């Protein structure tokens, strides 16, 4: 696993759990670090904070849609999730095409 975080708190918590990573603050640095992580065959999962998924969906979605590995997982940061409370039900409804 490898973490790409937008804040030091999330980075520190993951580092204490044994996950290496970086803290970045710009779109270009995100693109650079993501390409570096993708190129490392030892990394199977890239964790990114949800803020990056919201602010730079073009970069994140490109990797998700065009590569099998590594898996990109968006995680909430110290401020909590940016998702609405029923996002899981909405996600399932969109995935299967019927409303539960």
TORVEX-100401 format. One record per residue: residue in one letter; x, y, z of N, C-alpha, C in turn. Coordinates in nm, 3 decimals. Atoms other than C-alpha are relative to their C-alpha. Layout:
% residues N
NODE, res, nc1, nc2, nc3, cac1, cac2, cac3, cc1, cc2, cc3
NODE, a, X, Y, Z, X, Y, Z, X, Y, Z
...
//
This chain:
% residues 100
NODE, res, nc1, nc2, nc3, cac1, cac2, cac3, cc1, cc2, cc3
NODE, x, 0.083, -0.118, 0.000, 0.000, 0.000, 0.000, 0.087, 0.124, 0.000
NODE, x, -0.068, -0.128, 0.004, 0.099, 0.358, -0.059, -0.106, 0.108, 0.015
NODE, x, 0.095, -0.108, -0.026, -0.076, 0.675, 0.064, 0.042, 0.127, -0.071
NODE, x, -0.019, -0.136, 0.051, -0.112, 1.002, -0.123, -0.104, 0.085, 0.072
NODE, x, 0.088, -0.077, -0.089, -0.255, 1.250, 0.127, 0.013, 0.149, -0.024
NODE, x, -0.003, -0.146, 0.009, -0.345, 1.616, 0.130, 0.028, 0.064, 0.136
NODE, x, -0.028, -0.057, -0.132, -0.272, 1.655, 0.502, 0.092, -0.090, 0.081
NODE, x, -0.100, 0.069, -0.081, -0.008, 1.558, 0.755, -0.064, -0.096, 0.099
NODE, x, 0.065, 0.086, -0.100, -0.255, 1.408, 1.006, -0.032, -0.139, -0.055
NODE, x, 0.030, 0.129, 0.061, -0.375, 1.135, 0.771, 0.128, -0.076, -0.030
NODE, x, -0.129, 0.061, 0.029, -0.019, 1.069, 0.661, 0.062, -0.060, 0.126
NODE, x, -0.059, 0.047, -0.125, 0.099, 1.036, 1.022, -0.072, -0.123, 0.052
NODE, x, 0.077, 0.115, -0.046, -0.183, 0.800, 1.116, 0.029, -0.125, -0.081
NODE, x, -0.028, 0.115, 0.086, -0.117, 0.575, 0.818, 0.144, -0.047, 0.017
NODE, x, -0.141, 0.036, -0.022, 0.259, 0.586, 0.879, 0.012, -0.083, 0.128
NODE, x, -0.001, 0.078, -0.124, 0.196, 0.462, 1.235, -0.055, -0.141, -0.022
NODE, x, 0.055, 0.132, 0.033, -0.001, 0.175, 1.080, 0.090, -0.077, -0.097
NODE, x, -0.096, 0.069, 0.086, 0.297, 0.090, 0.859, -0.014, 0.028, -0.148
NODE, x, 0.021, -0.033, 0.141, 0.180, 0.250, 0.533, 0.087, 0.121, -0.036
NODE, x, -0.083, -0.111, 0.049, 0.435, 0.463, 0.349, -0.084, 0.091, -0.086
NODE, x, 0.074, -0.091, 0.085, 0.324, 0.770, 0.161, 0.063, 0.136, -0.009
NODE, x, -0.044, -0.137, 0.017, 0.355, 1.136, 0.076, -0.116, 0.095, 0.029
NODE, x, 0.098, -0.107, -0.015, 0.177, 1.462, 0.154, 0.024, 0.097, -0.113
NODE, x, -0.015, -0.091, 0.113, 0.112, 1.680, -0.147, -0.110, 0.105, 0.002
NODE, x, 0.096, -0.111, -0.003, -0.071, 2.005, -0.216, -0.031, 0.059, -0.137
NODE, x, 0.028, -0.056, 0.131, -0.083, 2.059, -0.592, -0.038, -0.110, -0.100
NODE, x, 0.044, 0.094, 0.104, -0.231, 1.896, -0.901, 0.120, -0.065, -0.069
NODE, x, -0.119, 0.054, 0.068, 0.108, 1.856, -1.068, 0.075, -0.099, 0.088
NODE, x, -0.068, 0.091, -0.092, 0.261, 1.697, -0.759, -0.081, -0.129, 0.014
NODE, x, 0.086, 0.118, -0.004, -0.040, 1.461, -0.741, 0.027, -0.088, -0.122
NODE, x, -0.024, 0.075, 0.124, 0.011, 1.359, -1.103, 0.137, -0.069, 0.004
NODE, x, -0.136, 0.053, -0.008, 0.385, 1.309, -1.045, 0.009, -0.119, 0.096
NODE, x, -0.008, 0.106, -0.101, 0.346, 1.100, -0.728, -0.085, -0.120, -0.038
NODE, x, 0.085, 0.110, 0.044, 0.063, 0.894, -0.876, 0.072, -0.083, -0.107
NODE, x, -0.075, 0.072, 0.103, 0.273, 0.804, -1.181, 0.116, -0.079, 0.062
NODE, x, -0.110, 0.067, -0.068, 0.565, 0.717, -0.954, -0.051, -0.126, 0.073
NODE, x, 0.057, 0.114, -0.073, 0.343, 0.490, -0.740, -0.048, -0.108, -0.097
NODE, x, 0.047, 0.097, 0.100, 0.190, 0.326, -1.049, 0.118, -0.078, -0.057
NODE, x, -0.118, 0.064, 0.055, 0.537, 0.249, -1.178, 0.069, -0.097, 0.094
NODE, x, -0.061, 0.090, -0.100, 0.635, 0.070, -0.856, -0.082, -0.129, 0.006
NODE, x, 0.071, 0.129, 0.006, 0.538, -0.296, -0.904, -0.026, -0.060, 0.137
NODE, x, 0.022, 0.048, -0.137, 0.552, -0.351, -0.526, -0.129, 0.057, 0.059
NODE, x, 0.121, -0.065, -0.052, 0.247, -0.125, -0.477, -0.122, -0.057, -0.071
NODE, x, 0.123, 0.057, 0.055, -0.087, -0.300, -0.525, -0.123, 0.085, 0.028
NODE, x, 0.112, -0.086, -0.039, -0.312, -0.044, -0.354, 0.054, 0.140, 0.027
NODE, x, -0.034, -0.139, -0.028, -0.287, 0.334, -0.361, -0.118, 0.060, 0.074
NODE, x, 0.102, -0.069, -0.079, -0.481, 0.513, -0.089, 0.014, 0.149, -0.028
NODE, x, -0.002, -0.145, 0.017, -0.577, 0.872, -0.165, -0.112, 0.060, 0.084
NODE, x, 0.105, -0.066, -0.077, -0.773, 1.116, 0.045, -0.111, 0.044, -0.096
NODE, x, 0.117, -0.030, 0.083, -1.124, 1.190, -0.084, 0.008, 0.136, -0.067
NODE, x, -0.011, -0.134, 0.057, -1.036, 1.552, -0.145, 0.057, -0.005, -0.141
NODE, x, -0.059, 0.011, 0.133, -0.821, 1.450, -0.442, -0.101, -0.053, -0.101
NODE, x, 0.104, 0.052, 0.089, -1.107, 1.250, -0.590, -0.101, 0.105, -0.039
NODE, x, 0.095, -0.109, 0.027, -1.334, 1.554, -0.564, 0.064, 0.110, -0.084
NODE, x, -0.063, -0.114, 0.067, -1.084, 1.817, -0.681, 0.065, -0.034, -0.133
NODE, x, -0.071, 0.039, 0.121, -0.899, 1.621, -0.950, -0.053, -0.132, -0.057
NODE, x, 0.056, 0.127, 0.047, -1.138, 1.356, -1.083, 0.059, -0.045, -0.133
NODE, x, -0.057, 0.037, 0.130, -0.977, 1.368, -1.429, 0.124, -0.088, 0.018
NODE, x, -0.122, 0.079, -0.023, -0.646, 1.235, -1.293, -0.034, -0.135, 0.061
NODE, x, 0.033, 0.123, -0.073, -0.795, 0.978, -1.055, -0.081, -0.096, -0.087
NODE, x, 0.085, 0.085, 0.084, -1.064, 0.849, -1.294, 0.077, -0.061, -0.116
NODE, x, -0.082, 0.053, 0.108, -0.809, 0.808, -1.573, 0.072, -0.127, 0.044
NODE, x, -0.071, 0.117, -0.051, -0.608, 0.567, -1.359, -0.099, -0.113, 0.030
NODE, x, 0.098, 0.102, -0.035, -0.917, 0.385, -1.231, -0.056, -0.070, -0.123
NODE, x, 0.064, 0.055, 0.120, -1.061, 0.335, -1.579, 0.097, -0.069, -0.095
NODE, x, -0.094, 0.050, 0.101, -0.746, 0.257, -1.774, 0.106, -0.095, 0.052
NODE, x, -0.101, 0.091, -0.056, -0.542, 0.038, -1.539, -0.068, -0.101, 0.092
NODE, x, 0.050, 0.102, -0.092, -0.614, -0.289, -1.363, 0.064, 0.016, 0.136
NODE, x, -0.075, -0.015, -0.124, -0.344, -0.236, -1.103, 0.084, 0.127, -0.008
NODE, x, 0.046, 0.028, -0.135, -0.283, -0.073, -0.870, -0.144, 0.048, 0.021
NODE, x, 0.135, -0.040, -0.039, -0.623, -0.040, -0.709, 0.009, 0.134, 0.072
NODE, x, 0.002, -0.130, -0.068, -0.703, 0.317, -0.605, -0.121, 0.003, 0.091
NODE, x, 0.107, -0.006, -0.100, -0.906, 0.355, -0.286, 0.000, 0.140, 0.061
NODE, x, 0.014, -0.132, -0.062, -1.035, 0.693, -0.171, -0.040, -0.019, 0.145
NODE, x, 0.029, 0.011, -0.144, -1.032, 0.731, 0.206, -0.034, 0.138, 0.056
NODE, x, 0.028, -0.129, -0.065, -1.179, 1.003, 0.429, 0.123, 0.048, 0.077
NODE, x, -0.110, -0.052, -0.079, -0.937, 1.234, 0.603, -0.050, 0.035, 0.140
NODE, x, 0.034, -0.030, -0.139, -0.945, 1.375, 0.955, -0.128, 0.081, 0.014
NODE, x, 0.124, -0.078, -0.005, -1.243, 1.596, 0.866, -0.123, -0.086, -0.027
NODE, x, 0.111, 0.090, 0.028, -1.456, 1.292, 0.790, -0.022, -0.013, -0.150
NODE, x, 0.029, 0.025, 0.140, -1.608, 1.179, 0.466, -0.075, 0.118, -0.062
NODE, x, 0.071, -0.104, 0.072, -1.732, 1.423, 0.206, -0.123, -0.054, -0.068
NODE, x, 0.114, 0.065, 0.065, -2.002, 1.180, 0.101, -0.127, 0.022, 0.080
NODE, x, 0.127, -0.011, -0.069, -2.367, 1.207, 0.180, -0.028, -0.130, 0.075
NODE, x, 0.021, 0.117, -0.086, -2.499, 0.966, 0.445, -0.049, -0.127, -0.071
NODE, x, 0.054, 0.119, 0.068, -2.679, 0.733, 0.200, 0.074, -0.031, -0.130
NODE, x, -0.074, 0.019, 0.124, -2.403, 0.718, -0.062, 0.013, -0.147, -0.038
NODE, x, -0.013, 0.143, 0.033, -2.372, 0.338, -0.038, -0.124, -0.050, -0.072
NODE, x, 0.125, 0.041, 0.067, -2.739, 0.285, -0.128, -0.006, 0.059, -0.140
NODE, x, -0.001, -0.062, 0.132, -2.706, 0.532, -0.416, 0.096, -0.072, -0.093
NODE, x, -0.101, 0.070, 0.079, -2.394, 0.352, -0.537, -0.053, -0.135, -0.047
NODE, x, 0.058, 0.131, 0.034, -2.569, 0.013, -0.528, -0.113, 0.019, -0.102
NODE, x, 0.109, -0.026, 0.093, -2.875, 0.158, -0.702, 0.052, 0.030, -0.141
NODE, x, -0.059, -0.032, 0.131, -2.659, 0.299, -0.983, 0.064, -0.124, -0.061
NODE, x, -0.072, 0.117, 0.052, -2.457, -0.022, -1.014, -0.093, -0.105, -0.057
NODE, x, 0.089, 0.106, 0.048, -2.753, -0.258, -1.053, -0.118, 0.053, -0.080
NODE, x, 0.102, -0.060, 0.084, -2.991, -0.014, -1.216, -0.141, -0.003, 0.055
NODE, x, 0.132, -0.002, -0.062, -3.282, -0.054, -0.974, 0.009, 0.066, 0.137
NODE, x, 0.002, -0.068, -0.130, -3.386, 0.136, -0.665, -0.040, -0.100, 0.107
NODE, x, 0.030, 0.091, -0.112, -3.374, -0.063, -0.343, -0.077, 0.069, 0.108
//
